[in-house]
Structure formats: structure tokens, C-alpha cells
Amino acid sequence: MDDEQIIREGIVQLVNWDSLGIQVEDAENGIEAYEKIKNMNPDIVITDIKMPGMDGLELIERVKTEFPDIIFIILSGYGEFNFASRAMQYGVKYYLLKPCDEDEITKVLYKVTEELKQNKERQKFIKKMEEDLQRVIPYVKEQFFRDCVMGRLKDEKDVVYFKELLKLPAEKMRLLLFRLDDNNEFEKRFALKNLLDYCEKDYSLLSTIIGENVLLLQKAIPPEKLFSYLEEIKQSFINYCGISFTVAVSSEGFFEQLPDLYDEVMECLEYRFYLGEDCIITRDDVGKKEQSIQSIINFDYQHLALLIRSGNVNAVCKELKTFFTKLNSNKVDADMVRALCIELYISIIRQAKLQDLNEYMKQISVLQDIATLDKMFNFIMSIAQEITEGNYKENQEKNSQIIKTVLKVIEENINFEDLSLSWIAEKIVYMNVDYLGKLFKKEVGKNFSAYLMEKRVEKAKQLLSEESYCKISDIAKCVGYGNNPQYFGQVFKKITGYTPSEYKKMLGCQK
């Protein structure tokens, strides 16, 4: 038995491995040791410098390449110090000078086990830190993204640090700003953000939610590819949530230009008010704001109010279309439009019945939250039509009652020679005579004078049939022609085809 084998077996038998918490295996040479190391991946290897097949230095060099965390303890003699120093170049820092006793080996092994414990604790801590970092990275990304677009990061060092941390490319990129068209609850915005992150892994860099908007930073891709992608996302989101969205798209720019790109998409999104929902808005869609609102400010609210009170639905619709066409063509600031529309709305609802006014007033808050000009137009138009139609029906009932009064006055005053539309308008119903004349013709189907003439002839025919011995002049007086019996005869013949005398004789012959 050679010295190396005696030393090896002595170490195996003498050291109290259990007290150190170590399980031990031995090998006769470097080749066998290497194979066992590959299979077992041990924590500690005690090796001699000189071994048959593969010496200690070769073993250390090969093992360190594959298993860098293994700690080596070298056994060396006095003449082998140069070999030991070479081994230390591979990170070996523990060696024992042969011959060595149990205490020396135990002392070194204790140091090594303590180092292993510290290494494991360190690795455990690093792993936990990495896991924690992975958990917070999404939040760090979002906060960093928000700070950048809002221009809050003033220190270039911070920007460079986070760009490297988040592995952001140096190439050009683009901002996309999404606004849900309806039901803009946080859960729906969160769902859209997740959909964007999931569907755009190749292009998506960062995403976050800012207020009512979902913001996405992506690599700059060709416009046709971008629009195709956005249409696919739209359809997917409609299928999942039943909601469409409007998206504002920035021009291309570098990461340092994010605040400018954000201002650009926010400006684009404002044009959703004019362009409508469920659309893609780029800088090309944003026209120059004329800010010429004088014609809108000078809008004739009193004329509109008169049309609403009169019940003229067609004229009201025409006026409102003119008003909103001017708003749309001038591209006035959305807040200014809302202010003008609220003024218009109040002038409209003031023409409603007093008992309905409170309910209409409550809907001003709805008007303030309307997202697009088209929706605002539809809302105001529907309210205006509702009030105008209500006024029309009320006017019809009121007008019918007025005409009923006029007809009753005619019936009761058929013998009054001065009976006229002017007299009734002034003395009975207290209305403008021209308006009353138009109203009378609309309700009765003929003008007042023709109707009165017919009624007087009908009354004369009745009297002629009932009072056969009555004089024609008396009949004329009874039906309002007392001062002009001759004119009565002309009127009677014009309507019946007979003179009063002829008509009287005809009745006598019939009897």
C-alpha cells in the first residue's frame, strides 16, 4: 500500500465526518475522482497534487470549468508548493501540508463548511432579491414610464440607468394612447392593457394606465403594419369586452422625446371630440384650430326659443344643425364647445313645461361628460325635438280650444252685423288677428269670411223653411245683413244657386 492510499484512507477513517455534517466518498486517482464529481456534484473536494491518470491541477482546472462553486482543499508536500500556488490561480485557497493530522483536517473542513453556509445564505439572499426584483419590475417599469412621459425625470443618469435596467433599445419608437369609447371602468382599462401586453410581445416595450387612458410604448413599425395590428386588437377587445376604443398614434421619436410624443398623442386624442369614437387618430388628422367662434357666440337663441315654443320641429332641427356645423368647422376647443352647448341646452329646456324643467336641468351633468360632438348633437337634438313636439301637441290642443270658442261666437252672434275676425280677436280671444286667421284656416279648412258667409246662408235657409210668411228683409236682418238686403240676396244666390225668393217658392212647391 503506497503513501497516498494510506493518507487517503486515514483521512476517511479518522475524521468525524458526521459531526461536520458531511458525507464522504473517495477515489483512487484523478480520472475516477473526475467521474465521481460529475455524477455527485459535491460541495468539497480534497485532492492531492500528484495522482495517477490525472494530477490535482488538471482535475481542478477541468472541474472548475464545469462546477465553479466546488471548494477544493489541496494536500501538498514541501516540494510541491509551486504546484499549490498555481492551484490558487483557480481560486483554491485551502491547502494542507503533508503529513497532516485529524485536527488540522477538521479545522480546515470547519472553515470550508462555514464558507459553504455563508455562500448558500448569500445565494439564497441573492435569489430572493432577484425574485423580489422580478415581482416589482413591472411596477418599476410602469412608474418609470409614467415619469418619463410626464417629464418628471430630469436627471439623465436616472434615465440611462433605467433604460439599461429595462433593456430599452436605442432605436426609434412610437406612443399609442388608448381611450375606451364606453364603460371606461378601471377593470376594462386593465383588461385592455393586458391584451396589449399579450398580443404585442414583439413590438411592445412599456405600458401603463394614466387616468382614463392606456398608454403603450412600442418599437416604430411601418404604418400599414401598425394599422393592421390595431384593427386586430380592436376586434379582439370587442369580442372579449364588447367595447370599442379610440387610439391616438404619435409620430416616431427616440426615448428622450417621450414628453413631446405624449403631448402629441394627447392633442390627437382631443380630436376624438370631432372625429368620433372607434377611430385611429394621427397627427395628419389634426387640423389647425381656427378659433373663430364669433358666429357661434352671435347665435340667435331667441329665434330658436320661438320655434320651439311654436312647435316647429323641422325649423328647430335646421337651426341646431347649423349651430353644430359651425362648431365642427371651426374646431373650437372642446371645453369651449361644452360651454356653448350648455348655454344652448339651457335656452332649449327653458321652453319646456315648468314641471319638467328640473328633470331637464339634472341632465346637464350628462352633457358635460359626453365624449364627442356627434353624441352631444344627438343628445341636444333629442331633447329639443322632445320639447318642441310637446309644445306642438299642447299648441294644437290650445288652438283647437280657441277655434272652438270662435265657432261658438259665430253661432251665437250670427245676426250681429259687425261680426268679424278682427272683432273676435280683439274682444273675445285677445290674439293677433293675422295669427288667428291662419289658425282658423288651418283648423277649419277655409278662411273666416267664407265660413261666416256659409253659416249665415245656412241660418237663412233654416229660417226660410220655418218662417214661410217672413219677409226676405227680416231674414236678412236675422243673419247679419239687415243694412244691405240686396247684398244678402247676392250672397245667398252665389252659395245656393237661387235667390231667397226663388228658394222660398221652391220650398212651397215641395210642400
C-alpha positions in Angstrom: 0.0 0.0 0.0 1.6 3.4 -1.1 1.7 6.5 1.0 -1.1 8.3 -1.0 -3.5 5.4 -0.3 -2.6 5.3 3.4 -3.2 9.1 3.7 -6.5 8.9 1.8 -7.8 6.0 3.8 -6.5 7.6 7.0 -8.5 10.8 6.3 -11.6 8.9 5.5 -11.4 6.9 8.7 -10.1 9.4 11.2 -12.1 12.5 10.5 -15.5 12.6 12.3 -17.5 13.5 9.2 -20.9 13.2 10.9 -20.0 15.9 13.3 -19.3 18.2 10.4 -22.5 17.1 8.6 -20.5 15.8 5.6 -20.9 12.6 3.6 -17.7 11.4 2.2 -16.6 9.3 -0.9 -13.1 8.6 -2.0 -11.4 7.8 -5.4 -8.1 6.1 -6.2 -7.0 8.5 -8.9 -7.8 11.8 -10.7 -9.8 10.1 -13.5 -12.0 8.2 -11.1 -12.4 11.4 -9.0 -13.5 13.4 -12.0 -16.2 10.8 -12.9 -17.5 10.8 -9.4 -17.5 14.6 -9.2 -19.6 14.7 -12.4 -22.1 12.3 -11.0 -22.3 13.6 -7.5 -21.5 17.4 -7.9 -20.1 17.6 -4.3 -19.6 20.7 -2.3 -15.9 19.9 -1.2 -13.1 18.0 -2.9 -9.8 17.2 -1.1 -7.2 16.3 -3.6 -3.5 15.5 -3.7 -1.3 17.4 -6.1 0.2 14.2 -7.6 -2.2 11.5 -8.7 -2.0 8.8 -11.4 -4.1 9.3 -14.6 -4.9 13.0 -13.9 -3.0 15.1 -11.4 -4.6 17.5 -9.0 -4.1 20.7 -11.1 -5.7 19.1 -14.2 -8.6 17.9 -12.0 -9.1 21.4 -10.5 -8.9 23.1 -13.9 -11.4 20.7 -15.5 -13.8 20.7 -12.6 -13.8 24.5 -12.1 -14.9 24.9 -15.7 -18.0 22.8 -15.2 -18.6 23.2 -11.4 -17.2 26.6 -10.4 -18.8 26.5 -6.9 -17.0 23.4 -5.7 -14.4 24.2 -3.0 -11.0 22.4 -3.3 -8.6 21.5 -0.4 -5.2 20.6 -1.7 -2.8 18.1 0.0 0.8 19.1 -0.8 4.2 18.3 0.3 7.2 20.6 0.9 8.4 20.3 -2.6 5.0 20.8 -4.1 4.4 24.4 -3.1 4.8 25.7 -6.6 2.0 23.4 -7.7 -0.1 24.6 -4.9 0.4 28.3 -5.8 -0.7 27.5 -9.4 -3.8 25.9 -8.0 -4.6 29.1 -6.1 -4.9 30.8 -9.5 -8.1 28.8 -10.0 -9.5 30.2 -6.7 -8.2 27.5 -4.5 -7.4 28.9 -1.0 -7.3 25.9 1.3 -4.3 23.5 1.4 -2.8 21.1 3.9 0.8 20.3 4.2 1.5 16.6 4.3 1.7 14.8 6.7 -1.4 16.3 8.4 -3.3 15.0 11.4 -7.0 14.8 12.2 -7.2 18.2 13.9 -5.7 20.1 11.1 -8.1 18.5 8.6 -11.1 19.1 10.8 -10.1 22.7 11.3 -9.9 23.4 7.6 -13.1 21.4 6.9 -14.8 23.5 9.5 -13.7 26.7 7.8 -14.9 25.3 4.4 -18.3 24.3 5.8 -18.8 27.7 7.3 -17.8 29.3 3.9 -20.4 27.0 2.2 -23.0 28.0 4.7 -22.3 31.7 4.0 -22.3 31.1 0.3 -25.6 29.3 0.5 -27.1 32.1 2.6 -25.6 34.6 0.1 -27.1 32.8 -2.8 -30.4 32.4 -1.0 -30.4 36.2 -0.4 -29.5 37.0 -4.0 -32.2 34.6 -5.3 -34.7 36.3 -3.0 -33.6 39.7 -4.2 -33.9 38.6 -7.8 -37.4 37.2 -7.2 -38.4 40.4 -5.4 -36.9 42.4 -8.3 -38.9 40.3 -10.8 -42.1 41.0 -8.9 -41.5 44.7 -8.7 -40.0 45.2 -12.1 -43.5 45.5 -13.8 -44.4 48.3 -11.3 -40.9 49.9 -11.7 -41.4 49.8 -15.5 -44.8 51.5 -15.2 -43.7 54.2 -12.8 -40.6 54.9 -14.8 -42.7 55.1 -18.0 -45.2 57.5 -16.4 -42.4 59.6 -15.0 -40.7 59.8 -18.4 -43.8 60.8 -20.4 -44.7 63.4 -17.8 -41.3 64.9 -18.0 -40.6 64.2 -14.3 -37.2 62.5 -14.8 -34.8 65.5 -15.0 -31.6 63.6 -14.2 -30.0 62.0 -17.3 -28.2 59.5 -15.1 -31.5 58.1 -13.9 -32.8 57.8 -17.5 -29.7 56.0 -18.6 -29.8 53.7 -15.5 -33.5 52.7 -16.1 -33.0 52.3 -19.8 -30.3 49.8 -19.1 -32.2 48.1 -16.3 -35.3 47.7 -18.5 -33.2 46.8 -21.6 -34.8 49.5 -23.8 -33.5 49.8 -27.3 -31.7 52.8 -28.8 -33.9 52.8 -31.9 -36.9 55.0 -32.7 -40.2 54.2 -31.0 -43.9 55.4 -31.0 -46.5 56.1 -28.4 -50.1 54.8 -28.6 -52.8 56.3 -26.4 -56.0 54.3 -26.0 -59.3 55.6 -24.7 -62.3 53.3 -24.2 -65.4 54.6 -26.0 -67.8 53.4 -23.4 -67.8 51.9 -19.9 -64.4 53.3 -19.1 -64.1 51.4 -15.7 -60.6 50.6 -14.4 -61.2 46.9 -14.8 -61.8 47.4 -18.6 -58.7 49.6 -18.9 -56.7 46.9 -17.1 -58.1 44.3 -19.4 -57.0 46.3 -22.4 -53.5 46.8 -21.0 -53.2 43.1 -20.5 -54.4 42.4 -24.0 -51.9 44.8 -25.5 -49.0 43.3 -23.4 -50.1 39.8 -24.5 -50.7 40.4 -28.2 -47.7 42.7 -28.9 -44.7 40.9 -27.4 -42.5 41.5 -30.4 -43.2 45.3 -30.5 -44.3 46.3 -27.0 -41.7 48.0 -24.8 -43.6 49.5 -21.9 -47.3 50.0 -21.0 -49.2 51.7 -18.2 -52.5 53.3 -17.2 -52.6 57.1 -16.8 -56.0 58.4 -15.7 -58.7 57.3 -18.2 -56.1 56.3 -20.8 -54.0 53.2 -21.5 -50.5 54.2 -22.8 -48.3 51.9 -24.9 -44.7 52.4 -26.0 -43.7 50.3 -28.9 -41.0 49.9 -31.5 -41.6 52.0 -34.6 -43.1 49.7 -37.1 -44.4 50.6 -40.6 -47.8 52.4 -40.6 -49.6 49.8 -42.6 -48.4 47.1 -40.2 -49.4 49.3 -37.2 -52.9 49.9 -38.5 -53.5 46.3 -39.3 -52.3 45.4 -35.8 -54.6 48.0 -34.2 -57.6 46.7 -36.1 -56.9 43.2 -34.9 -56.6 44.4 -31.3 -59.9 46.3 -31.7 -61.7 43.3 -32.9 -60.3 41.1 -30.1 -61.2 43.6 -27.4 -64.7 44.0 -28.8 -65.0 40.2 -28.7 -63.8 39.9 -25.1 -65.4 43.0 -23.5 -67.9 44.2 -26.0 -66.3 47.7 -26.1 -64.6 49.7 -28.8 -61.8 52.1 -28.3 -60.2 55.2 -29.9 -56.4 55.3 -30.3 -54.1 58.3 -30.8 -50.8 57.5 -32.6 -47.7 59.6 -32.2 -45.0 60.1 -34.8 -41.7 58.3 -34.4 -39.1 59.5 -32.0 -36.4 58.5 -29.6 -36.8 57.7 -25.9 -35.6 61.1 -24.8 -38.5 62.6 -26.8 -41.2 60.8 -24.9 -42.7 64.0 -23.2 -43.1 65.6 -26.7 -44.6 62.4 -28.1 -47.0 62.3 -25.1 -48.2 65.9 -25.8 -48.7 64.9 -29.4 -51.0 61.9 -28.6 -52.9 63.9 -26.1 -53.6 66.6 -28.7 -54.6 63.9 -31.2 -57.0 62.4 -28.6 -58.8 65.8 -28.3 -59.9 65.4 -31.9 -61.8 62.4 -30.9 -64.4 65.0 -29.9 -64.8 65.9 -33.5 -63.8 62.8 -35.4 -65.9 60.5 -33.3 -65.2 57.3 -31.4 -63.8 53.9 -32.6 -61.2 55.5 -34.8 -57.4 55.8 -35.2 -56.1 59.4 -34.9 -52.7 60.5 -36.1 -51.0 63.9 -36.4 -52.2 64.1 -40.1 -55.8 64.1 -38.8 -55.3 67.1 -36.6 -56.2 70.2 -38.4 -55.4 73.8 -37.5 -57.8 75.2 -34.9 -59.4 78.4 -36.3 -60.8 79.6 -33.0 -63.3 81.7 -34.9 -66.4 81.4 -32.7 -67.9 84.9 -33.2 -70.7 83.5 -35.5 -71.5 80.8 -32.8 -71.5 83.3 -30.0 -73.9 85.5 -32.0 -76.3 82.6 -32.5 -80.0 83.8 -32.2 -81.1 81.8 -29.2 -84.4 83.8 -29.0 -85.4 82.8 -32.5 -84.7 79.2 -31.6 -86.8 79.5 -28.5 -89.7 80.9 -30.5 -89.5 78.0 -32.9 -89.5 75.5 -30.0 -92.5 77.2 -28.3 -94.4 77.2 -31.6 -93.8 73.5 -32.1 -92.0 73.8 -35.4 -89.9 70.7 -35.3 -88.4 71.0 -38.8 -87.2 74.5 -38.3 -85.7 73.7 -34.9 -83.7 70.8 -36.4 -82.5 73.1 -39.1 -81.3 75.7 -36.6 -79.5 73.1 -34.5 -77.7 71.5 -37.5 -76.5 75.0 -38.5 -75.2 75.6 -34.9 -73.2 72.3 -34.8 -71.9 72.6 -38.3 -70.3 75.9 -37.3 -68.8 74.2 -34.2 -67.4 71.4 -36.2 -65.9 73.5 -39.0 -64.2 75.9 -36.5 -62.7 73.1 -34.4 -63.1 75.1 -31.3 -61.5 73.9 -28.0 -63.6 71.1 -26.6 -64.2 72.8 -23.2 -65.4 75.9 -25.1 -67.7 73.8 -27.1 -69.2 72.2 -24.0 -69.7 75.7 -22.5 -71.5 76.9 -25.7 -73.6 73.7 -25.8 -74.6 74.1 -22.1 -75.8 77.6 -22.9 -77.7 76.3 -25.9 -79.2 73.4 -23.9 -80.4 75.8 -21.1 -82.1 78.0 -23.7 -83.9 75.0 -25.1 -85.1 73.5 -21.8 -86.5 76.8 -20.7 -89.2 76.3 -23.4 -90.4 73.1 -21.6 -93.2 72.8 -19.2 -92.4 74.1 -15.7 -93.0 70.7 -14.1 -90.4 69.1 -16.5 -87.7 71.7 -16.1 -86.0 70.2 -13.0 -85.5 66.8 -14.7 -84.0 68.5 -17.8 -81.7 70.5 -15.5 -80.4 67.3 -13.9 -79.2 66.2 -17.3 -76.6 69.0 -17.7 -74.2 66.7 -15.9 -74.7 64.1 -18.7 -74.0 66.8 -21.3 -70.7 67.6 -19.6 -69.5 64.0 -19.8 -70.3 63.4 -23.4 -67.2 62.5 -25.3 -67.8 63.5 -28.9 -69.5 66.3 -30.8 -71.8 63.9 -32.6 -73.1 62.4 -29.4 -73.6 65.9 -28.0 -75.5 66.9 -31.1 -77.7 63.8 -30.8 -78.3 64.4 -27.1 -79.3 68.1 -27.6 -81.3 67.4 -30.7 -83.4 64.6 -29.0 -84.2 66.9 -26.1 -85.1 69.8 -28.4 -87.3 67.6 -30.5 -89.0 66.2 -27.4 -89.8 69.7 -26.0 -90.8 71.0 -29.4 -93.2 68.1 -30.1 -94.7 68.5 -26.7 -95.2 72.2 -27.3 -96.8 71.3 -30.7 -99.3 69.0 -29.1 -100.1 71.5 -26.4 -100.4 74.3 -29.0 -102.7 72.0 -31.1 -105.0 71.5 -28.1 -104.9 75.1 -27.2 -105.5 76.2 -30.7 -108.4 73.8 -31.1 -109.9 75.3 -28.0 -109.5 78.8 -29.4 -111.2 77.9 -32.7 -114.0 76.2 -30.8 -114.5 79.5 -29.0 -114.5 81.4 -32.3 -117.1 78.9 -33.8 -119.3 79.3 -30.7 -119.1 83.1 -31.0 -120.2 82.9 -34.7 -123.1 80.6 -33.8 -124.3 82.9 -31.0 -123.8 86.1 -32.9 -124.8 85.2 -36.4 -127.2 88.2 -36.6 -124.5 90.7 -35.5 -123.8 92.9 -38.5 -120.3 93.9 -37.3 -119.2 90.3 -36.6 -115.7 89.9 -37.9 -112.4 88.2 -37.3 -110.9 91.4 -36.0 -113.7 91.9 -33.5 -113.4 88.4 -32.2 -109.6 88.7 -32.0 -109.7 91.9 -30.1 -112.8 91.4 -27.9 -113.1 87.7 -27.3 -109.8 85.7 -27.6 -107.3 88.6 -27.4 -105.0 87.4 -30.2 -103.2 88.8 -33.2 -105.8 88.9 -36.0 -103.4 87.6 -38.7 -102.3 84.7 -36.5 -105.9 83.9 -35.6 -106.8 84.0 -39.3 -104.1 81.5 -40.1 -105.0 79.3 -37.2 -108.7 79.4 -38.2 -108.0 78.4 -41.8 -105.6 75.6 -40.6 -108.2 74.2 -38.2 -111.4 74.7 -40.2 -110.1 74.4 -43.7 -111.3 77.7 -45.0 -110.9 81.4 -44.2 -113.1 83.2 -41.7 -115.2 85.3 -44.1 -116.1 82.3 -46.3 -117.0 80.2 -43.2 -119.2 83.1 -41.8 -120.9 83.6 -45.2 -121.8 79.9 -45.4 -123.1 79.8 -41.8 -125.3 82.9 -42.4 -126.7 81.3 -45.6 -127.4 78.0 -43.7 -129.2 80.0 -41.0 -131.2 81.9 -43.7 -132.2 78.6 -45.3 -133.4 77.3 -41.9 -135.4 80.5 -41.3 -137.0 80.4 -44.8 -138.1 76.8 -44.3 -139.5 77.5 -40.8 -140.9 81.0 -41.3 -142.7 80.8 -44.7 -144.6 84.2 -44.2 -141.5 86.0 -43.0 -140.2 88.8 -45.3 -136.8 88.4 -47.0 -135.7 91.7 -45.4 -136.4 90.3 -42.0 -134.5 87.1 -42.8 -131.5 89.3 -43.9 -131.6 91.1 -40.6 -131.6 87.9 -38.7 -128.5 86.7 -40.3 -126.5 89.9 -40.1 -127.4 91.6 -43.4 -130.0 94.0 -42.1 -128.5 97.1 -43.6 -128.0 95.5 -47.0 -130.8 93.0 -48.0 -129.7 93.3 -51.6 -126.1 92.0 -50.8 -127.8 89.2 -48.8 -129.6 88.1 -51.9 -126.4 88.1 -53.9 -124.6 86.1 -51.3 -127.5 83.6 -51.0 -127.6 83.0 -54.7 -123.9 82.6 -55.0 -123.9 79.8 -52.5 -127.3 78.1 -53.2 -127.9 79.0 -56.9 -131.2 80.6 -56.0 -132.4 84.0 -54.8 -134.1 83.9 -51.4 -137.5 84.4 -53.1 -136.8 81.5 -55.6 -135.7 79.3 -52.7 -138.8 80.2 -50.7 -141.1 79.3 -53.7 -139.2 76.0 -54.2 -139.9 75.1 -50.6 -143.6 75.9 -51.0 -143.9 73.8 -54.1 -142.1 70.9 -52.4 -144.7 71.2 -49.5 
